[in-house]
Structure formats: C-alpha cells, structure tokens
Amino acid sequence: GNLRFASYYGDHMVLQKSPEKAVLWGYGPEGAHVTVFLSGPMQQKTSPVSVTKGIWRVTLDPVEAGGPYNVTAAVQKSTATLTDVLFGDVWLCGGQSNMYFKTSQIFNASEELVLAAKYPHVRTFMAALNLSKTELTDLIQVELPWSVPTANLAEFSAVCWLFGRYMYENLKYPIGLVESCWGGTPVEAWSSSRALQQCGLEQTKNGPKENSVLWNAMIHPLLNMTIKGALWYQGEENADYHQEQYNCSFPAMIDDWRMAFHQGSGGQTAHDFPFGFVQLSTYKKASTDDGFANIRWHQTADVGFVPNPRMKKTFMAVALDLPDETSPYGAIHPRDKQDVAYRLTLGARAVAYNEKDVPFLGPFPNQILSTRMYLNITYDQTVSVTPSKDIFEV
C-alpha cells in the first residue's frame, strides 16, 4: 500500500515529449488521492486521481523536450519523487540475441564506451528476462535501471544504444531507450494470443519460446508508457520454426503492438507508431539452406521492401552485406552494429521524423530495356557497378 511509481519509472528516466502526453502510474493506499507535481524548466500539477485496486495513473499535459525535472507523486502523508527526469523521444528495442548483443562486444567497443560520456541526454533502461503464462501489469524485475552513460552501458544493447546516440546527433534533444529482448526467441513468444490467432499459430514450444510468454512478462507491462516508436532485431529463431508463417506473424505482431500501445497509453502512443527492424545478416558461406533467405523475404511481408501497403510506417536496415565470419560470438552475431544502427537512423529520419530526401530505400529500377546483346537497367538513384570477369555486382 506504500506510494511508489511502477518499476520502469525511475531517476534519470526520459518521458515522452510533446505533442504526446506522458503517462505516469504506480501503486498507493487504496482510495487515497494522488497528485503529481512536475518541477523544473516548467511547473505542472495534475488533478488528484484515486488509487483503485492499489494502482493510480495520471496523464501529464504535453511537455517540450528538455529538463531536468523532478516528478513527485503525493498523497496526504507521503510522497515519491523521481529526480533528473528529461523529456524527449522514447524508443523501445526488442527482439532476440542480435538486439541483446552488448555494447561491450562490438568492434571498437572501448572507444564507444569512452565516447558515450559525451551523450548524457541519451538514457538507457533494460527489463530483466522473465516469462509469464498470463499478461502482467508490471515488470517482474528490472535488469538495468534508468542510467546516464556510461553507467551500465557495457551491458546494454549495442544496436539500441548506437541508434539513440546517432539520433541524438540529428535531433539534439533527449532520447530514452528501453531494452526488452531475449536471445534465441521466436516472434511467437513476443506476440499476444490475439496476434497469433490471426495466423493460426498453435502452441508447440516451451520455456521462453512458448507462445506469448514474453509478450506477457516483458511487453504487456510497458503498454501504459507513451513511446515514440520501436526497433526490432529478430527472425533467426524462426528460420526453422513456423518459417512459412513469418510473413503473417511478424506483420501481425507489429499491428497488435501498435493497437495495444495506443490503447494502453490512453491514445497517447500513436496507433501507427513507427516500427524499424533489421534484416537478417549472412552467416553461413555456401549454405544451401534457404531459411534465412525466406525469413528476409517474409520480414517485408513478401514484398521485398518496406514501407509497403501491408507494413505501413515501417523501415528496415539492410544487413545482408554485413557478415562477420570471424565473430568470437559466432558468425550469427556480427560485431558491426554501427552500420546497422546508422541504417536504422536513416529509416527513422524518413519514416518517423518525416525528413525529406533521406536515402533509406532502394535503389529501384525504373526502366529496363533488353536487346539480344545486353540488358540496360536505369535506377532511380546513383549506383556503383563492380564488374569482374564472369560476374558483376550493383
């Protein structure tokens, strides 16, 4: 019955900036009236809300990017305060081991960790690895609390961190990064039963691979939080598990997350929030297994590129050309997360932030002329061609 904030609200956190409204919630004595005060560059006081079934929830008025703020929840005889809170864009990072891949494991990790100290307004948070048979209201536990770099960064997702750092260079306002992922897990574990039903997917695995168990424990609790968008690096596990259904299961999960985050935040998170993902990389030379190739195709709902009519407001970082044959973590875990994250930022700038003339797609052929002697393909952007004796590469 003590007054406190939910698990993923803490000192140093980032709350979603205007035009969206940030949602705050927590626990308190039944029937008590909770008022939330914001103090910092601007002041705000919410109308009192009642604690119902042990939980209170408020929606702030929109706050512009910046800070720091103190956020205080108060009942008659006690208060709970979050300090050094910033307002900016909040991005959720999910998936399996390539999203979980730590900043300490990438190429030039030591330089990256030193450089990170120059980005105190990019903040990180990581949910602990837990599963549940039922949908949970709050996280079972926190792995890494909200932190100012370089604290805890060595253990944090490299793709997620680098995306946030590169986006900060572009946006120049705070970025909050929320990591919730688990290695070796299929898309089914991260999908609600609603989403899975759309694709007729039955239960066949146990543990963290079981249908909906990670949705229940590691995504559902976050739904009340207002977010800007999500990033995803997953698909390897589905190369030999429900591979044929991934063209349904992945887009269905995206649709379902969008609906659920929109509803969970009281309409604050966009119903079509931007969703970026990483194309599966290459990891086996001369492989005759077409599992990864099929998943790459299915990642785009069998269109070959995104955004497309089935996957609106999505963007993809191509990674087919970024193998790492000698990775000490196995070739399936490439260490070059810098290029992956940079490519995600190109897509985000175009799709999430509506920046014009950002080259994140293509090139697409817009004219093909053939004669008996040659094929003349004209692309919609400049390409470089590398010829050799028997083959050529565009």
DRENDO-1510 file (C-alpha; in Angstrom, 1 decimal, always signed):
<recs>
REC; n; res; u; v; w
REC; 1; GLY; +0.0; +0.0; +0.0 .
REC; 2; ASN; +3.0; +2.4; +0.0 .
REC; 3; LEU; +3.1; +5.2; -2.5 .
REC; 4; ARG; +5.5; +4.4; -5.3 .
REC; 5; PHE; +6.0; +4.5; -9.1 .
REC; 6; ALA; +5.8; +1.4; -11.3 .
REC; 7; SER; +9.0; -0.5; -11.9 .
REC; 8; TYR; +10.1; +1.3; -15.1 .
REC; 9; TYR; +9.8; +4.8; -13.8 .
REC; 10; GLY; +13.0; +6.0; -12.1 .
REC; 11; ASP; +15.6; +8.7; -11.5 .
REC; 12; HIS; +17.3; +9.8; -14.8 .
REC; 13; MET; +14.5; +8.5; -17.0 .
REC; 14; VAL; +13.1; +10.0; -20.2 .
REC; 15; LEU; +9.4; +10.6; -20.6 .
REC; 16; GLN; +7.8; +11.2; -24.0 .
REC; 17; LYS; +7.8; +14.8; -25.0 .
REC; 18; SER; +5.1; +16.9; -26.7 .
REC; 19; PRO; +3.0; +16.7; -28.7 .
REC; 20; GLU; +2.2; +13.4; -27.0 .
REC; 21; LYS; +1.4; +13.3; -23.3 .
REC; 22; ALA; +3.5; +11.2; -20.9 .
REC; 23; VAL; +1.6; +8.7; -18.8 .
REC; 24; LEU; +2.7; +8.0; -15.2 .
REC; 25; TRP; +1.4; +5.3; -12.9 .
REC; 26; GLY; +2.2; +3.4; -9.7 .
REC; 27; TYR; +0.9; +2.0; -6.5 .
REC; 28; GLY; -0.6; +3.5; -3.4 .
REC; 29; PRO; -3.0; +3.1; -0.5 .
REC; 30; GLU; -6.5; +2.1; -1.6 .
REC; 31; GLY; -8.8; +5.0; -2.1 .
REC; 32; ALA; -6.1; +7.6; -1.5 .
REC; 33; HIS; -6.0; +10.7; -3.8 .
REC; 34; VAL; -2.7; +11.1; -5.7 .
REC; 35; THR; -1.5; +14.4; -7.1 .
REC; 36; VAL; +1.6; +14.6; -9.4 .
REC; 37; PHE; +3.8; +17.7; -9.4 .
REC; 38; LEU; +6.4; +18.5; -12.1 .
REC; 39; SER; +9.1; +21.0; -11.2 .
REC; 40; GLY; +11.9; +22.2; -13.5 .
REC; 41; PRO; +12.1; +24.4; -16.5 .
REC; 42; MET; +8.3; +24.5; -16.3 .
REC; 43; GLN; +5.8; +23.6; -13.5 .
REC; 44; GLN; +2.8; +21.4; -13.6 .
REC; 45; LYS; +0.3; +20.0; -11.2 .
REC; 46; THR; -2.2; +17.3; -12.1 .
REC; 47; SER; -5.8; +16.9; -10.8 .
REC; 48; PRO; -6.0; +14.4; -8.0 .
REC; 49; VAL; -6.7; +10.8; -9.0 .
REC; 50; SER; -7.9; +7.9; -6.8 .
REC; 51; VAL; -6.0; +4.8; -6.1 .
REC; 52; THR; -8.1; +1.9; -7.4 .
REC; 53; LYS; -7.2; -1.7; -6.8 .
REC; 54; GLY; -3.9; -0.4; -5.5 .
REC; 55; ILE; -3.0; +1.5; -8.7 .
REC; 56; TRP; -3.0; +5.2; -9.6 .
REC; 57; ARG; -2.4; +6.6; -13.1 .
REC; 58; VAL; -2.1; +10.2; -14.4 .
REC; 59; THR; -1.6; +11.7; -17.8 .
REC; 60; LEU; +0.5; +14.9; -17.9 .
REC; 61; ASP; -0.1; +17.8; -20.1 .
REC; 62; PRO; +2.4; +17.9; -23.0 .
REC; 63; VAL; +5.9; +18.9; -22.1 .
REC; 64; GLU; +8.5; +20.2; -24.5 .
REC; 65; ALA; +11.9; +18.4; -24.9 .
REC; 66; GLY; +14.4; +19.2; -22.1 .
REC; 67; GLY; +14.8; +19.1; -18.4 .
REC; 68; PRO; +15.9; +18.2; -15.8 .
REC; 69; TYR; +12.7; +17.8; -13.9 .
REC; 70; ASN; +11.6; +16.4; -10.5 .
REC; 71; VAL; +8.4; +14.4; -10.7 .
REC; 72; THR; +6.7; +14.0; -7.4 .
REC; 73; ALA; +3.6; +11.9; -6.6 .
REC; 74; ALA; +1.9; +12.9; -3.3 .
REC; 75; VAL; -0.8; +11.5; -1.1 .
REC; 76; GLN; -1.9; +13.0; +2.2 .
REC; 77; LYS; +1.1; +11.9; +4.3 .
REC; 78; SER; +3.7; +10.7; +1.9 .
REC; 79; THR; +5.5; +11.5; -1.4 .
REC; 80; ALA; +7.5; +9.6; -4.0 .
REC; 81; THR; +9.9; +11.6; -6.2 .
REC; 82; LEU; +11.8; +10.9; -9.4 .
REC; 83; THR; +14.8; +13.2; -10.0 .
REC; 84; ASP; +16.8; +14.2; -13.1 .
REC; 85; VAL; +13.9; +13.3; -15.4 .
REC; 86; LEU; +14.2; +14.5; -19.1 .
REC; 87; PHE; +11.5; +14.8; -21.8 .
REC; 88; GLY; +12.4; +13.6; -25.2 .
REC; 89; ASP; +11.6; +10.6; -27.5 .
REC; 90; VAL; +11.2; +7.1; -26.1 .
REC; 91; TRP; +12.2; +4.1; -28.3 .
REC; 92; LEU; +11.5; +0.5; -27.3 .
REC; 93; CYS; +14.1; -2.0; -28.5 .
REC; 94; GLY; +13.1; -5.7; -28.8 .
REC; 95; GLY; +14.0; -9.0; -30.4 .
REC; 96; GLN; +16.5; -11.8; -29.8 .
REC; 97; SER; +20.3; -12.1; -29.4 .
REC; 98; ASN; +21.4; -9.6; -32.0 .
REC; 99; MET; +19.4; -6.9; -30.2 .
REC; 100; TYR; +20.6; -8.2; -26.8 .
REC; 101; PHE; +24.2; -8.1; -28.2 .
REC; 102; LYS; +26.1; -5.8; -25.8 .
REC; 103; THR; +27.9; -2.5; -26.4 .
REC; 104; SER; +31.0; -4.1; -24.9 .
REC; 105; GLN; +31.0; -6.8; -27.6 .
REC; 106; ILE; +31.1; -4.6; -30.8 .
REC; 107; PHE; +34.0; -3.6; -32.9 .
REC; 108; ASN; +35.8; -0.6; -31.2 .
REC; 109; ALA; +33.8; -1.1; -28.0 .
REC; 110; SER; +36.3; +0.6; -25.8 .
REC; 111; GLU; +36.2; +3.8; -27.9 .
REC; 112; GLU; +32.4; +3.7; -28.0 .
REC; 113; LEU; +32.2; +3.4; -24.2 .
REC; 114; VAL; +34.5; +6.4; -23.7 .
REC; 115; LEU; +32.6; +8.4; -26.3 .
REC; 116; ALA; +29.3; +7.7; -24.6 .
REC; 117; ALA; +30.1; +10.0; -21.8 .
REC; 118; LYS; +29.5; +12.9; -24.2 .
REC; 119; TYR; +25.9; +11.9; -24.5 .
REC; 120; PRO; +24.4; +12.4; -21.0 .
REC; 121; HIS; +20.9; +13.1; -22.5 .
REC; 122; VAL; +20.6; +9.6; -24.1 .
REC; 123; ARG; +19.3; +7.4; -21.3 .
REC; 124; THR; +19.0; +3.6; -21.1 .
REC; 125; PHE; +16.8; +1.1; -19.3 .
REC; 126; MET; +16.7; -2.7; -19.5 .
REC; 127; ALA; +13.9; -5.1; -18.5 .
REC; 128; ALA; +15.1; -8.3; -16.9 .
REC; 129; LEU; +14.5; -11.6; -18.7 .
REC; 130; ASN; +11.3; -13.1; -17.3 .
REC; 131; LEU; +8.3; -15.0; -18.7 .
REC; 132; SER; +4.7; -15.4; -17.7 .
REC; 133; LYS; +1.7; -17.5; -18.6 .
REC; 134; THR; -0.6; -14.5; -18.1 .
REC; 135; GLU; -0.4; -10.9; -19.0 .
REC; 136; LEU; +1.3; -8.9; -16.3 .
REC; 137; THR; +0.6; -5.3; -15.2 .
REC; 138; ASP; +4.2; -4.5; -14.3 .
REC; 139; LEU; +7.7; -6.0; -15.0 .
REC; 140; ILE; +8.7; -8.8; -12.7 .
REC; 141; GLN; +12.1; -7.2; -12.3 .
REC; 142; VAL; +14.5; -4.6; -13.8 .
REC; 143; GLU; +17.9; -5.6; -15.1 .
REC; 144; LEU; +19.4; -2.1; -15.6 .
REC; 145; PRO; +17.6; +0.9; -14.1 .
REC; 146; TRP; +17.4; +4.2; -16.0 .
REC; 147; SER; +21.1; +5.3; -16.3 .
REC; 148; VAL; +23.2; +8.2; -17.6 .
REC; 149; PRO; +26.0; +7.0; -19.8 .
REC; 150; THR; +28.5; +5.5; -19.3 .
REC; 151; ALA; +26.8; +3.8; -16.3 .
REC; 152; ASN; +25.6; +0.2; -17.2 .
REC; 153; LEU; +26.2; +0.9; -20.9 .
REC; 154; ALA; +28.7; -2.0; -21.4 .
REC; 155; GLU; +25.8; -4.4; -20.7 .
REC; 156; PHE; +23.2; -2.5; -22.8 .
REC; 157; SER; +22.1; -3.4; -26.3 .
REC; 158; ALA; +24.6; -2.0; -28.8 .
REC; 159; VAL; +22.0; -1.5; -31.7 .
REC; 160; CYS; +19.7; +0.3; -29.3 .
REC; 161; TRP; +22.4; +2.5; -27.8 .
REC; 162; LEU; +24.0; +3.4; -31.2 .
REC; 163; PHE; +20.6; +4.2; -32.7 .
REC; 164; GLY; +19.9; +6.5; -29.8 .
REC; 165; ARG; +23.3; +8.2; -30.0 .
REC; 166; TYR; +23.1; +8.7; -33.7 .
REC; 167; MET; +19.6; +10.0; -33.5 .
REC; 168; TYR; +20.6; +12.5; -30.7 .
REC; 169; GLU; +23.2; +13.9; -33.2 .
REC; 170; ASN; +20.3; +14.6; -35.5 .
REC; 171; LEU; +17.5; +15.7; -33.1 .
REC; 172; LYS; +19.6; +17.4; -30.4 .
REC; 173; TYR; +17.1; +16.6; -27.6 .
REC; 174; PRO; +16.9; +13.7; -25.1 .
REC; 175; ILE; +16.3; +10.1; -26.2 .
REC; 176; GLY; +15.1; +7.3; -23.8 .
REC; 177; LEU; +16.0; +3.8; -24.8 .
REC; 178; VAL; +14.0; +0.8; -23.3 .
REC; 179; GLU; +15.6; -2.6; -24.0 .
REC; 180; SER; +13.3; -5.7; -23.7 .
REC; 181; CYS; +14.7; -8.7; -25.6 .
REC; 182; TRP; +15.8; -12.3; -25.1 .
REC; 183; GLY; +18.2; -14.4; -27.2 .
REC; 184; GLY; +17.1; -17.4; -29.1 .
REC; 185; THR; +13.4; -16.5; -29.0 .
REC; 186; PRO; +10.8; -16.7; -31.9 .
REC; 187; VAL; +8.3; -14.0; -32.8 .
REC; 188; GLU; +5.5; -16.1; -31.3 .
REC; 189; ALA; +6.9; -15.5; -27.7 .
REC; 190; TRP; +6.6; -11.8; -28.2 .
REC; 191; SER; +3.1; -11.9; -29.7 .
REC; 192; SER; -0.2; -11.8; -27.9 .
REC; 193; SER; -2.7; -14.6; -28.4 .
REC; 194; ARG; -4.8; -12.1; -30.5 .
REC; 195; ALA; -2.0; -11.7; -33.0 .
REC; 196; LEU; -1.2; -15.4; -33.1 .
REC; 197; GLN; -4.8; -16.4; -33.8 .
REC; 198; GLN; -4.7; -14.2; -36.9 .
REC; 199; CYS; -2.0; -16.5; -38.3 .
REC; 200; GLY; -3.4; -19.8; -37.0 .
REC; 201; LEU; -0.3; -20.5; -34.9 .
REC; 202; GLU; -0.6; -23.3; -32.4 .
REC; 203; GLN; +1.5; -23.9; -29.3 .
REC; 204; THR; +4.5; -26.2; -29.8 .
REC; 205; LYS; +7.4; -24.9; -27.8 .
REC; 206; ASN; +8.2; -24.5; -24.1 .
REC; 207; GLY; +10.2; -22.1; -21.9 .
REC; 208; PRO; +11.0; -18.6; -23.3 .
REC; 209; LYS; +10.0; -19.9; -26.8 .
REC; 210; GLU; +6.4; -20.6; -25.7 .
REC; 211; ASN; +3.6; -18.6; -27.3 .
REC; 212; SER; +3.1; -15.1; -25.7 .
REC; 213; VAL; +5.2; -15.7; -22.6 .
REC; 214; LEU; +7.5; -12.8; -23.3 .
REC; 215; TRP; +4.7; -10.6; -24.5 .
REC; 216; ASN; +3.0; -11.3; -21.2 .
REC; 217; ALA; +6.0; -10.5; -19.0 .
REC; 218; MET; +8.2; -8.1; -21.0 .
REC; 219; ILE; +6.0; -6.1; -23.3 .
REC; 220; HIS; +2.5; -6.0; -21.9 .
REC; 221; PRO; +3.7; -4.3; -18.7 .
REC; 222; LEU; +5.1; -1.4; -20.8 .
REC; 223; LEU; +1.9; -0.6; -22.6 .
REC; 224; ASN; +0.9; +2.3; -20.3 .
REC; 225; MET; +4.1; +4.1; -21.2 .
REC; 226; THR; +3.9; +6.7; -24.0 .
REC; 227; ILE; +6.5; +5.8; -26.7 .
REC; 228; LYS; +7.7; +7.4; -30.0 .
REC; 229; GLY; +8.5; +4.1; -31.8 .
REC; 230; ALA; +10.1; +0.6; -31.6 .
REC; 231; LEU; +13.1; -1.1; -33.1 .
REC; 232; TRP; +13.3; -4.9; -33.6 .
REC; 233; TYR; +16.1; -7.3; -34.5 .
REC; 234; GLN; +14.8; -10.9; -34.6 .
REC; 235; GLY; +14.0; -13.7; -37.1 .
REC; 236; GLU; +16.9; -16.1; -36.8 .
REC; 237; GLU; +14.9; -18.4; -34.5 .
REC; 238; ASN; +12.1; -18.5; -36.9 .
REC; 239; ALA; +14.3; -19.7; -39.8 .
REC; 240; ASP; +13.4; -23.3; -38.7 .
REC; 241; TYR; +10.3; -22.6; -36.6 .
REC; 242; HIS; +7.0; -21.6; -38.3 .
REC; 243; GLN; +9.1; -20.2; -41.1 .
REC; 244; GLU; +6.3; -20.2; -43.6 .
REC; 245; GLN; +4.1; -18.2; -41.3 .
REC; 246; TYR; +6.5; -15.4; -40.6 .
REC; 247; ASN; +5.1; -13.3; -43.4 .
REC; 248; CYS; +1.9; -13.3; -41.3 .
REC; 249; SER; +3.2; -13.5; -37.8 .
REC; 250; PHE; +5.7; -10.6; -38.0 .
REC; 251; PRO; +3.3; -8.0; -39.6 .
REC; 252; ALA; +0.6; -9.2; -37.2 .
REC; 253; MET; +2.8; -8.6; -34.2 .
REC; 254; ILE; +3.6; -5.1; -35.4 .
REC; 255; ASP; -0.1; -4.3; -35.9 .
REC; 256; ASP; -1.0; -5.8; -32.5 .
REC; 257; TRP; +1.8; -3.9; -30.6 .
REC; 258; ARG; +0.6; -0.7; -32.2 .
REC; 259; MET; -3.0; -1.2; -31.2 .
REC; 260; ALA; -2.1; -2.3; -27.7 .
REC; 261; PHE; +0.4; +0.6; -27.0 .
REC; 262; HIS; -2.1; +3.1; -28.3 .
REC; 263; GLN; -4.9; +1.7; -26.1 .
REC; 264; GLY; -2.6; +1.2; -23.1 .
REC; 265; SER; -1.4; +4.8; -23.1 .
REC; 266; GLY; -4.9; +6.2; -23.4 .
REC; 267; GLY; -4.4; +7.1; -27.0 .
REC; 268; GLN; -1.0; +8.9; -26.5 .
REC; 269; THR; +1.3; +6.5; -28.3 .
REC; 270; ALA; +0.4; +6.7; -32.0 .
REC; 271; HIS; -1.9; +4.0; -33.3 .
REC; 272; ASP; +0.6; +3.6; -36.2 .
REC; 273; PHE; +3.8; +4.4; -34.3 .
REC; 274; PRO; +7.0; +3.9; -36.5 .
REC; 275; PHE; +8.5; +0.4; -36.3 .
REC; 276; GLY; +12.1; -0.2; -37.5 .
REC; 277; PHE; +13.7; -3.6; -37.9 .
REC; 278; VAL; +17.0; -5.2; -39.0 .
REC; 279; GLN; +17.2; -7.5; -42.0 .
REC; 280; LEU; +18.8; -10.8; -41.1 .
REC; 281; SER; +22.5; -10.8; -41.9 .
REC; 282; THR; +24.6; -13.5; -43.6 .
REC; 283; TYR; +26.3; -16.1; -41.5 .
REC; 284; LYS; +27.0; -19.3; -43.5 .
REC; 285; LYS; +29.1; -19.4; -46.6 .
REC; 286; ALA; +27.9; -21.7; -49.4 .
REC; 287; SER; +24.9; -22.7; -47.4 .
REC; 288; THR; +22.1; -24.5; -49.3 .
REC; 289; ASP; +19.6; -23.8; -46.5 .
REC; 290; ASP; +17.2; -21.1; -47.6 .
REC; 291; GLY; +15.8; -20.5; -44.1 .
REC; 292; PHE; +17.4; -17.1; -43.6 .
REC; 293; ALA; +16.7; -16.0; -47.2 .
REC; 294; ASN; +13.0; -16.9; -46.7 .
REC; 295; ILE; +12.8; -15.0; -43.4 .
REC; 296; ARG; +14.4; -12.0; -45.1 .
REC; 297; TRP; +11.6; -12.1; -47.7 .
REC; 298; HIS; +8.9; -12.7; -45.0 .
REC; 299; GLN; +10.3; -9.7; -42.9 .
REC; 300; THR; +8.8; -7.5; -45.6 .
REC; 301; ALA; +5.6; -9.5; -45.9 .
REC; 302; ASP; +6.9; -10.9; -49.2 .
REC; 303; VAL; +7.1; -7.5; -50.9 .
REC; 304; GLY; +10.9; -7.2; -50.8 .
REC; 305; PHE; +11.0; -3.7; -49.3 .
REC; 306; VAL; +9.3; -1.5; -46.6 .
REC; 307; PRO; +7.3; +0.6; -46.1 .
REC; 308; ASN; +4.7; -1.2; -48.2 .
REC; 309; PRO; +0.9; -1.4; -48.2 .
REC; 310; ARG; +0.9; -4.3; -45.7 .
REC; 311; MET; +3.6; -2.8; -43.5 .
REC; 312; LYS; +3.0; +0.9; -43.3 .
REC; 313; LYS; +5.3; +3.3; -41.3 .
REC; 314; THR; +8.0; +0.6; -41.0 .
REC; 315; PHE; +11.6; +0.9; -42.0 .
REC; 316; MET; +14.4; -1.7; -42.5 .
REC; 317; ALA; +18.1; -1.7; -42.0 .
REC; 318; VAL; +19.6; -3.9; -44.8 .
REC; 319; ALA; +22.3; -6.2; -43.2 .
REC; 320; LEU; +22.8; -8.8; -45.9 .
REC; 321; ASP; +26.1; -7.2; -46.8 .
REC; 322; LEU; +27.5; -7.0; -43.2 .
REC; 323; PRO; +28.6; -10.6; -42.3 .
REC; 324; ASP; +31.3; -11.2; -39.6 .
REC; 325; GLU; +32.7; -14.7; -40.4 .
REC; 326; THR; +35.2; -14.5; -37.5 .
REC; 327; SER; +33.0; -13.1; -34.8 .
REC; 328; PRO; +34.0; -14.7; -31.5 .
REC; 329; TYR; +30.3; -14.8; -30.6 .
REC; 330; GLY; +29.6; -16.9; -33.7 .
REC; 331; ALA; +29.1; -15.7; -37.2 .
REC; 332; ILE; +25.3; -15.4; -36.5 .
REC; 333; HIS; +26.3; -12.5; -34.2 .
REC; 334; PRO; +28.1; -9.9; -36.3 .
REC; 335; ARG; +30.1; -7.3; -34.3 .
REC; 336; ASP; +29.4; -4.4; -36.7 .
REC; 337; LYS; +26.4; -2.9; -35.1 .
REC; 338; GLN; +27.4; +0.6; -36.0 .
REC; 339; ASP; +26.4; +0.3; -39.7 .
REC; 340; VAL; +23.1; -1.5; -38.6 .
REC; 341; ALA; +22.2; +1.3; -36.2 .
REC; 342; TYR; +23.2; +4.0; -38.7 .
REC; 343; ARG; +20.9; +2.5; -41.4 .
REC; 344; LEU; +18.1; +2.3; -38.8 .
REC; 345; THR; +18.5; +6.1; -38.2 .
REC; 346; LEU; +18.2; +6.8; -41.9 .
REC; 347; GLY; +14.8; +4.9; -41.9 .
REC; 348; ALA; +13.8; +6.6; -38.7 .
REC; 349; ARG; +14.6; +10.1; -40.1 .
REC; 350; ALA; +12.5; +9.4; -43.2 .
REC; 351; VAL; +9.6; +7.4; -41.7 .
REC; 352; ALA; +9.4; +8.5; -38.0 .
REC; 353; TYR; +10.5; +12.2; -38.4 .
REC; 354; ASN; +9.3; +12.9; -42.0 .
REC; 355; GLU; +12.7; +14.2; -43.1 .
REC; 356; LYS; +12.8; +14.7; -46.8 .
REC; 357; ASP; +15.5; +13.4; -49.2 .
REC; 358; VAL; +17.0; +10.8; -46.8 .
REC; 359; PRO; +18.3; +7.9; -48.9 .
REC; 360; PHE; +16.9; +5.0; -46.9 .
REC; 361; LEU; +15.3; +2.9; -49.7 .
REC; 362; GLY; +16.2; +1.3; -52.9 .
REC; 363; PRO; +17.7; +1.8; -55.4 .
REC; 364; PHE; +14.7; +0.7; -57.5 .
REC; 365; PRO; +14.9; +0.1; -61.3 .
REC; 366; ASN; +12.6; +2.5; -63.1 .
REC; 367; GLN; +13.3; +1.4; -66.6 .
REC; 368; ILE; +14.6; -2.0; -68.1 .
REC; 369; LEU; +15.5; -2.2; -71.7 .
REC; 370; SER; +16.6; -5.5; -73.2 .
REC; 371; THR; +18.1; -6.5; -76.6 .
REC; 372; ARG; +19.7; -9.7; -77.7 .
REC; 373; MET; +23.1; -8.4; -76.6 .
REC; 374; TYR; +22.5; -6.5; -73.4 .
REC; 375; LEU; +20.2; -5.6; -70.6 .
REC; 376; ASN; +20.0; -1.8; -69.8 .
REC; 377; ILE; +18.6; -1.1; -66.3 .
REC; 378; THR; +18.1; +2.5; -65.2 .
REC; 379; TYR; +17.8; +3.1; -61.4 .
REC; 380; ASP; +16.1; +5.9; -59.6 .
REC; 381; GLN; +19.4; +6.8; -57.8 .
REC; 382; THR; +23.1; +6.7; -58.5 .
REC; 383; VAL; +24.6; +3.2; -58.2 .
REC; 384; SER; +28.1; +1.9; -58.4 .
REC; 385; VAL; +28.8; -1.2; -60.5 .
REC; 386; THR; +31.7; -3.5; -59.8 .
REC; 387; PRO; +32.5; -5.7; -62.9 .
REC; 388; SER; +34.8; -8.7; -63.0 .
REC; 389; LYS; +35.4; -11.5; -65.5 .
REC; 390; ASP; +32.3; -13.6; -65.1 .
REC; 391; ILE; +30.0; -11.6; -62.7 .
REC; 392; PHE; +29.1; -8.1; -61.8 .
REC; 393; GLU; +27.7; -6.5; -58.6 .
REC; 394; VAL; +25.5; -3.5; -58.4 .
</recs>
